[in-house]
């Protein structure tokens, strides 16, 4: 009976705290998800094109693409907080 109780507790914890899905490298993600990556300090560097396409190189080695709502949107403090340290930024 004890193993069943342990499984029930683990199952309950997993349901209360689901792991955030991670997009595979090369994926196109929505801007709000990119903002979450910036705010959790997971972005190592980025490259922005004139058409607002932003390529994110993450600290875990993945590369993701998103579309910013306007040019240079990621440079504002509410998107890329200073507490994350240096992030390489390349702009076309």
N, C-alpha and C positions, 0 to 999 in steps of 0.2 A: 504493500500500500504506500510506503514512503516514496518509491520512485514515481508513482503516479502524482503525488503531491508536488514533487519537485518539478515535474513536467508541467503541471498546471500553473505553477508560479512562473516558470520561464515563459510559458505561452502568454500569460497575462502581461508580463513585462514587455515582451516583444510587441504586443498589440498596443500598449500604451506609448511606446517609444519606437515607432518604426524607423528603420534606417532610411535616410534620404537616398533615392535612386541616383546612381551616377551614370551619366551619359557616356557611352563609349567614345574613344578618341575619334575625331573626324565628324562628330555629330553637330548638327545645327540646333542651338538651344534658344529659347525665348529670352528677351532682354531681362525680365525680372529674375530668371535663374542665373544669368551672368552677374547681376548685381549681388545676389546672394554669395556667389563665388568670390567677388571682390571683397565683400564685407566680412567674409570668413577667412580672409587673407590667404586664399588658395591660388591666386594668380601670380605667376612669376614674371610674365611679360605679355605684351599685347601689340598688335599691329592693326591700324585703322586705315581703311581705304576711303576715297572721296565719296563713294556711294553708301557710306555709313556701315559697311561690313567690318566687323571687329573679330580678329582671330585671337583667341586667348590661349596662351601656353601656360598650363597649370604646373604647380610644383610637383604633382604626382606623375608628370610626364605626358599627360593627355593634352591634346590640342582640340579646342572647340571653337565654333564659329557662332556669331550672333549678329543682329542688326541693331545698332544704337538708334534711339529715337531722334537724335540730332547729332551733328558733328561734335566731337570732343566731350560727349556726355559723361564718359568715364572719369574725366579729370576733376570732377566736383567732389567735395568732401563727403557729401551724402551718398556717393557711389563708391569711391575708393578712399577709405579712411586713412589718415596719416599714420595710425597706429600699426599698419601692416608693413611699414618700412618701404624700401625702394622697390618699385615695379618698373621694369623696362618698358618704355613706351616708344613705338615707332609709328610715325604718321606719314601718309603719302602726301 
